[in-house]
Structures are given as C-alpha cells and as structure tokens.
Amino acid sequence: MAVSDADARWGQPPPQAVVPRVLIVDDQLDIRRLLTISLGNDYEVLQAADGLTALEMVQLHQPSLILLDVMLPGELDGLQVLDRIRAHPAHQHIVVAMVTARGQVIDQHAALTRGADAYFTKPFSPLAVRSWIRDALNKVNPASDFLPL
C-alpha cells in the first residue's frame, strides 16, 4: 500500500509560517524603538542607523520591507540607499517606505519617482504605518494571508 504525502505528514507539526522581516533605517533611536514596538511580535525587526549599514543588512538579511529615513548620517542618505536597492536585481522586489521629517511635496515626489512605495512624514501615526505594512506585504504575497493588526 502506497503512502500519500498527506499520510506521510500526518502526525507532523504544521509548517511554520514565515515571519516577514522589516528593516528600520533611521538615525534616531527613539524612532527605531517606536516603530519596533508598534510592529510587535508579528515581524522580525532589524535596525540600522545609517545608509551603509542598511545596505549591508539588506544584503545579509533580505528584508521583505524597509522603513527608510531620508536624512541619514554618513556617506549615503536615504534616497541614495533607495537608488542602490532599486538598481540591484536581487533587491528590486523589496517594499520600501520613506519615513522622514522632509514633508514638502517635492521631497515626496522625488522619493516616489525613485521607486519608494510609500512616503510617511514625521510625526506619523505608528498605527497607520503598521496598517500600511500589513497591506503592502499582503499585496506582494497574497497567498500568505498575513493579517496582523
């Protein structure tokens, strides 16, 4: 008698759901903490305080989504980080939202035309960012049924 795949899996624990990985890139520790707390245990949260570290983390950890400040210390600002992410074929699929104090329409337009998926101006609603993340990740991977609030 042949054993089916379903029979072979019977008694095995169900496969673990993949927890989306979110990279928060901001030089302000308080902002990184606020966003990390807001995302709770529904996401694996990584943090970076500058552009070069952010790119290293993207390469090493392949996040599903990045929350990226525009004004960062060091060699690369957030828009330059965004440009490099969008230019790399292995990273073009990553969802990127800018989270910044730069609230002028021209700043938002620059980020969106360079490939940002969303633009949040500080001060922002952590719940609105969390809701957007949930919707954006469900849009990218609708089969995941990932619906945390």
C-alpha positions in Angstrom: 0.0 0.0 0.0 1.4 3.4 -1.1 1.8 6.2 1.4 0.5 9.5 0.2 2.1 12.9 1.0 -0.8 13.7 3.4 -0.3 10.4 5.2 3.4 11.0 5.4 2.8 14.4 7.0 0.1 13.1 9.4 1.3 13.5 12.9 3.9 16.1 11.9 3.7 19.6 13.2 2.3 22.1 10.7 4.9 24.1 8.7 5.9 27.3 10.5 4.6 30.5 9.0 7.3 32.8 7.6 7.5 35.9 9.7 8.2 38.9 7.4 11.4 40.7 8.1 11.3 44.5 8.3 14.4 46.7 8.3 14.0 50.1 10.1 16.6 52.6 9.0 16.7 55.8 11.0 19.5 57.7 12.8 17.1 58.5 15.7 17.0 55.7 18.2 13.6 56.8 19.5 12.0 56.4 16.1 13.5 53.0 15.7 12.2 52.0 19.1 8.7 53.4 18.4 8.4 51.5 15.1 9.8 48.3 16.6 7.3 48.4 19.5 4.5 49.3 17.0 5.3 46.2 14.9 5.2 44.0 17.9 5.9 40.3 17.6 4.3 40.0 14.1 7.5 40.9 12.3 11.2 40.2 12.6 12.6 43.7 13.0 16.1 44.7 12.1 17.6 48.1 12.7 20.2 50.3 11.1 21.3 53.9 11.9 23.0 54.8 8.6 22.9 54.1 4.9 25.9 51.8 4.6 24.8 49.6 7.5 21.3 49.5 5.9 22.8 48.2 2.6 24.8 45.6 4.4 21.7 44.4 6.3 19.7 44.3 3.0 22.4 42.1 1.5 22.7 39.8 4.6 19.1 39.5 5.7 16.9 40.1 2.6 14.1 42.0 4.4 10.6 41.9 2.9 10.1 45.6 3.7 12.3 48.6 4.6 11.2 51.8 6.5 13.8 54.3 5.4 14.6 57.8 6.7 15.7 60.3 4.0 18.2 62.2 6.2 20.9 59.8 7.4 24.4 60.4 8.7 27.4 59.2 6.8 28.2 58.6 3.1 24.7 57.7 1.9 21.3 59.4 2.5 18.1 57.5 2.3 17.4 58.4 -1.3 20.9 57.1 -2.3 20.1 53.9 -0.4 16.8 53.6 -2.2 18.6 54.1 -5.6 21.0 51.3 -4.8 18.2 48.9 -3.7 16.2 49.6 -6.8 19.3 49.2 -9.0 20.2 45.7 -7.7 18.2 43.0 -9.4 18.1 40.8 -6.2 16.6 43.6 -4.2 14.2 45.3 -6.5 11.2 43.4 -5.1 11.7 44.8 -1.6 8.9 47.1 -0.5 10.4 50.5 0.7 8.6 53.2 2.5 10.2 56.5 3.3 9.7 57.8 6.9 11.1 61.3 7.2 10.7 64.8 8.5 11.0 66.2 5.0 7.4 66.9 4.2 7.5 69.0 1.1 5.7 67.8 -2.0 8.9 68.0 -4.0 10.6 65.6 -1.4 7.7 63.1 -1.6 7.7 63.3 -5.4 11.5 62.7 -5.6 11.2 59.6 -3.4 8.2 58.1 -5.2 9.8 58.7 -8.7 12.9 57.0 -7.5 10.9 53.9 -6.5 9.6 54.4 -3.0 6.4 52.5 -2.4 5.1 55.0 0.2 6.1 58.2 2.0 5.3 58.9 5.7 6.1 62.4 7.1 7.2 62.7 10.8 5.4 62.9 13.0 3.5 59.9 11.8 0.9 57.6 13.2 2.6 54.3 14.1 -0.8 52.5 13.6 -1.1 53.9 10.1 2.5 52.7 9.3 1.7 49.3 10.7 -1.5 49.0 8.8 0.2 50.1 5.5 2.9 47.5 6.1 0.3 44.7 6.6 -1.5 45.8 3.4 1.7 46.2 1.4 3.1 42.8 2.4 -0.3 41.1 1.7 -0.4 42.7 -1.7 3.1 41.4 -2.5 2.4 37.9 -1.2 -1.4 37.4 -1.2 -1.1 33.7 -0.5 0.5 34.4 2.9 -2.8 35.5 4.5 -0.7 37.6 6.8 -3.2 39.8 8.6 -1.8 41.0 11.9 -3.2 44.3 13.2 
